[in-house]
Amino acid sequence: MDKLRGRFNVDSESEDKIPDIRKLKRRIERLNNWWGAKMLGEVNGEACRSYARERAQRGGARRDLEDLRAAIGHHAAEGFHREIVKISLPEKGQPRDKWLTRSDAAKLIWTCWRYREMQKGSRRRTNDLKVPTSKRPLRHLARFILLGIYSGTRAGAIAAASPIPAIGRSYVDLERGRYYRLKQGSAKTNKRQPTVPIPLRLLAHLQRWHRTNPEAKHFVEYNGKAVTSVKTAFKSAVRLASLSPGISPHTLRHTAATWLMQRGADPWQAAGYLGMSLEVLLNTYGHHHPDYLSDAVEKIASRDPAGERKAHVSGAISGAVLPIKRKRA
């Protein structure tokens, strides 16, 4: 069979159409290091399992191998090979359900808003004492968190949110209160990013931010530029707020879904608002809903009047019949 030649590449024309292009390039680099010199005939279940073992992270290995499967599928679709090549994927991990309480969310936001950068107060090497400066390096993150919690939007669309429509931006219509989460010019993917109405509380924040700085092209900017990633800043904010580890930007999406379920939102509407399937919403967050299994809980402990009467009559008949002894012949 053909060699996995040409190595996996991303052409310049498609770079703007692929979200998280840097992550994709890192995955391609890992795939090239392992598979680049192999033949298609060497792609089998054991080779895939060996790759997953070296990768160590089950979720990361699965995502890499999904890219390999797509590349081989494209190779076949272009007519470069006709044989069937199957990719063995590691099992999916359990869905994460880590979310913030309202007090934790408030604490995190206020930490980002109030934090000031610390620097040494003296140039002397012996003096390591740091003092707060006037710089506020985490204030942009407070906006990011508010957008994430109240819209349940993925990090990329939050970073691209803009009051000005343009290619490569997620447009926020402040007059009509609509959030067009899919970046203009981007193709739709399996990660749903539907247009949704903006909650009034969040809309008030967005309008105020725009009035404060009408020249800003994005709602979340750092030093006047749009942010590409907030992972490092987010990790620092979680530490400064003394919250439990494992909280990431994606936790904001989990939080939005959890709060919607806890408030008894209609699951179908909640799924549409978050841009996820109803099945995923119910399987991952459904247990937070106040009506979760409520009918079963009510029925299991309830008394059935008709059944009780039937049992009472049956018991009375049994009591009347059982004591009677047959006379000996």
C-alpha positions in Angstrom: 0.0 0.0 0.0 1.0 3.6 -0.4 3.3 5.3 2.1 1.9 8.0 4.3 3.9 10.3 2.1 3.8 14.0 1.6 3.3 14.1 5.3 0.3 15.8 6.9 0.1 19.5 5.9 -2.3 22.4 6.2 -2.4 24.6 3.2 -2.4 28.4 3.7 -5.8 28.8 2.0 -7.5 26.6 4.7 -5.8 28.0 7.7 -8.3 30.8 8.2 -11.2 28.3 8.0 -9.9 26.0 10.7 -10.5 26.9 14.4 -7.7 26.4 16.8 -5.2 26.2 14.0 -2.2 26.1 16.4 -3.6 23.0 18.1 -4.1 21.3 14.8 -0.5 22.0 13.8 0.7 20.5 17.0 -1.4 17.4 16.4 -0.1 17.1 12.9 3.5 17.4 14.1 3.0 14.5 16.6 1.4 12.4 13.8 4.3 13.1 11.5 6.8 12.1 14.1 5.1 8.7 14.6 3.4 7.8 11.3 5.2 9.9 8.7 7.7 7.2 7.6 5.2 4.3 7.7 3.2 2.6 5.0 -0.5 2.5 4.9 -0.3 -1.3 5.3 1.3 -0.7 8.7 -1.7 1.2 10.0 -3.6 -1.4 12.2 -5.1 -1.7 15.6 -1.8 -2.6 17.4 0.0 0.4 15.8 -2.8 2.7 17.0 -2.7 1.2 20.5 1.1 1.7 20.6 0.6 5.3 19.6 -2.0 5.8 22.3 0.3 4.2 24.9 3.2 6.5 24.0 0.9 9.5 23.9 -0.2 8.6 27.4 -3.3 10.8 27.4 -6.3 8.8 26.2 -8.3 11.9 25.1 -5.3 13.5 23.3 -4.4 10.2 21.6 -8.0 9.8 20.4 -8.1 13.3 19.0 -4.8 12.8 17.2 -6.0 9.5 15.7 -9.2 11.1 14.6 -7.1 13.5 12.5 -5.2 10.6 11.1 -8.4 8.8 10.2 -9.6 12.0 8.4 -6.4 12.3 6.5 -6.5 8.7 5.3 -10.2 9.2 4.3 -9.3 12.2 2.3 -6.4 10.3 0.7 -8.9 7.6 -0.4 -11.5 10.1 -1.6 -8.8 11.6 -3.9 -8.2 8.2 -5.4 -4.7 7.7 -4.1 -5.6 4.3 -2.5 -8.6 1.9 -2.7 -8.0 -0.5 0.2 -9.9 -0.1 3.5 -7.6 1.3 6.3 -9.2 1.2 9.8 -8.1 3.3 12.7 -8.6 1.9 16.2 -9.5 4.7 18.6 -9.2 4.7 22.4 -12.5 4.7 24.2 -14.0 8.0 25.1 -13.4 9.3 28.6 -16.2 10.2 31.0 -17.6 13.7 30.3 -16.4 16.3 32.6 -18.9 17.9 34.9 -16.8 20.4 36.9 -18.7 23.7 37.3 -18.5 26.9 39.4 -21.0 27.8 42.1 -22.3 31.4 42.0 -20.1 32.4 44.9 -17.0 30.8 43.2 -17.8 32.6 39.9 -18.2 36.0 41.7 -14.9 35.4 43.6 -13.1 34.6 40.4 -14.5 37.7 38.6 -13.6 40.0 41.5 -10.1 38.6 41.7 -9.5 39.3 38.1 -10.9 42.8 38.4 -9.0 43.9 41.5 -5.7 42.1 40.9 -2.7 44.4 40.4 0.6 43.3 39.0 3.4 42.8 41.5 6.9 44.0 40.9 10.1 44.4 43.0 10.1 47.8 44.8 13.9 48.1 44.6 16.6 47.3 42.1 18.8 45.9 44.8 19.4 42.2 44.4 19.1 41.7 48.1 15.6 43.2 48.2 13.1 40.7 46.9 10.1 42.5 48.3 7.4 43.0 45.7 4.8 45.8 45.7 1.6 46.2 43.7 1.7 48.4 40.7 -1.1 50.3 38.8 -1.2 47.6 36.1 -4.3 45.4 35.9 -3.3 42.4 33.8 -6.4 40.3 34.5 -9.2 42.7 33.9 -9.8 41.4 30.4 -10.3 38.0 31.9 -13.2 39.3 34.0 -15.0 40.2 30.8 -14.2 36.8 29.3 -15.7 35.0 32.3 -18.9 37.0 32.2 -19.3 36.2 28.5 -18.6 32.6 29.1 -20.9 32.1 32.1 -23.9 34.0 30.7 -23.7 32.7 27.1 -22.2 29.3 27.5 -20.0 30.0 24.4 -16.8 28.3 23.6 -13.5 30.1 24.2 -12.7 30.8 20.6 -16.1 32.6 19.9 -15.7 34.6 23.1 -12.3 35.8 22.1 -13.6 36.7 18.7 -16.7 38.5 20.0 -16.9 42.0 18.5 -19.5 44.9 18.2 -18.2 45.4 14.6 -19.1 42.8 12.0 -16.0 41.6 10.0 -14.5 38.4 8.6 -13.0 36.3 11.4 -15.1 37.9 14.1 -18.2 36.7 16.1 -20.6 39.6 15.7 -22.6 40.9 18.7 -25.5 43.0 17.6 -26.0 45.4 20.5 -29.2 46.9 19.1 -31.1 43.7 18.6 -29.4 41.8 21.3 -28.2 38.9 19.2 -24.9 37.0 19.4 -23.7 35.6 16.0 -21.2 33.1 17.5 -20.0 31.6 14.3 -17.1 33.7 13.0 -18.0 35.4 9.8 -16.4 33.7 6.8 -16.0 30.4 8.8 -17.6 27.1 7.7 -20.0 25.4 10.1 -18.5 22.4 12.0 -19.9 19.8 14.3 -19.2 22.2 17.1 -22.5 24.0 17.0 -22.3 27.8 17.3 -25.9 29.0 16.7 -27.1 32.6 16.9 -28.7 33.3 20.2 -30.4 36.1 22.1 -28.2 37.8 24.7 -29.5 37.8 28.3 -30.3 41.3 29.5 -27.8 41.3 32.3 -25.0 40.4 29.9 -26.2 42.8 27.2 -26.0 45.7 29.7 -22.3 44.8 30.3 -21.6 44.6 26.6 -23.3 47.9 25.9 -21.4 49.6 28.7 -18.0 48.2 27.5 -18.7 49.5 24.0 -19.7 53.0 25.3 -16.5 53.1 27.4 -14.3 52.2 24.4 -16.1 52.5 21.1 -12.9 52.1 19.1 -12.3 48.6 20.5 -12.7 45.9 17.9 -13.3 43.1 20.4 -14.9 43.0 23.8 -12.0 41.0 25.3 -8.7 42.7 24.5 -5.3 42.8 26.2 -3.1 45.8 25.5 -5.5 46.9 22.8 -5.3 43.6 20.9 -7.7 40.6 20.6 -6.6 37.7 22.8 -5.9 34.3 21.2 -5.8 32.3 24.4 -6.5 32.9 28.1 -5.3 29.6 29.5 -2.3 31.0 31.3 -4.1 34.0 32.7 -7.0 31.8 33.7 -4.8 29.4 35.6 -3.2 32.4 37.5 -6.7 33.7 38.3 -7.9 30.4 39.7 -4.8 30.2 41.9 -5.2 33.8 43.1 -8.9 33.1 43.9 -7.9 30.0 45.9 -10.3 27.8 43.9 -9.8 24.1 43.4 -7.5 22.9 40.6 -8.8 21.6 37.3 -10.9 24.8 36.5 -10.2 25.9 32.9 -11.9 28.3 30.4 -14.1 25.4 29.3 -15.4 25.1 32.8 -17.4 28.3 32.1 -19.4 26.4 29.5 -20.0 23.6 32.0 -21.1 26.2 34.5 -23.7 27.7 32.1 -25.2 24.3 31.3 -25.3 23.4 35.0 -27.0 26.7 36.0 -29.6 26.3 33.3 -30.5 22.9 34.5 -30.5 23.9 38.2 -32.9 26.7 37.4 -35.3 24.2 35.7 -34.8 25.5 32.1 -36.6 23.6 29.4 -33.9 21.1 28.2 -34.7 21.6 24.5 -34.3 25.3 24.7 -31.2 25.0 26.9 -29.6 22.7 24.4 -30.4 25.2 21.6 -29.0 28.1 23.6 -25.7 26.3 24.4 -25.3 24.9 20.9 -25.2 21.2 22.0 -27.4 18.2 21.3 -30.3 17.4 23.6 -28.7 14.0 24.3 -25.4 15.4 25.4 -27.1 18.0 27.6 -29.3 15.4 29.4 -26.6 12.8 29.7 -24.0 15.2 31.2 -26.1 17.8 33.0 -29.6 16.4 33.3 -29.1 15.3 36.9 -28.9 18.9 38.0 -32.4 19.6 36.8 -35.0 19.8 39.7 -37.3 17.5 37.8 -34.6 14.8 37.3 -36.2 11.5 38.0 -38.9 13.3 40.1 -41.7 11.2 38.7 -39.9 7.9 39.5 -39.1 9.2 43.1 -42.7 10.2 43.6 -44.1 6.9 42.3 -41.7 4.6 44.2 -42.8 6.1 47.6 -46.4 6.8 46.9 -49.3 4.7 48.1 -51.8 3.2 45.7 -55.3 3.5 47.3 -56.8 0.9 44.9 -53.9 -1.5 45.6 -54.2 -1.0 49.3 -58.0 -1.8 49.3 -57.3 -4.9 47.2 -54.7 -6.0 49.6 -57.0 -5.4 52.6 -59.8 -7.4 51.1 -57.4 -10.2 50.1 -56.1 -10.3 53.6 -59.5 -10.3 55.2 -60.5 -13.3 53.0 -57.3 -15.1 53.8 -57.8 -14.5 57.4 -61.4 -15.9 57.2 -60.5 -18.9 55.2 -57.1 -20.1 56.6 -58.2 -20.7 60.2 -61.0 -23.1 59.0 -59.9 -26.7 59.3 -61.4 -29.5 57.2 -63.3 -32.1 59.1 -61.8 -35.6 59.0 -63.8 -38.0 57.0 
